[in-house]
Amino acid sequence: MITGEAIPKTKTVGDNVVGSTINGFLGTLIIKATHMHDEGTLAGIRRLIEEAQASKPRLARASDKVARYFVPSIFFLSGLVFIVWMVLAYKGIVNTHNQGSFPFA
């Protein structure tokens, strides 16, 4: 969090101060706001983080596109192979007897 000076510094008339700057003297400070909350350093950092999280690198977009087609095709293929093996076993083309615990291996 940007809260003020890391090490106390002496300020004079016309110097810039950061939010939460400590008044080391018992006198009164008159401070003029030059930046609003949406223009400050913290707002800039927040905006940069939001932009970085909203965008994806080119490699991530490409891998998402590949996964969009690859995963469903693998599910489809595995289901198709299962159905073919079951039909072959049902018709007796594949011997499933005396194969141990893995009849199709």
Helices and strands as residue ranges (DSSP letters): H 41-54, H 58-90
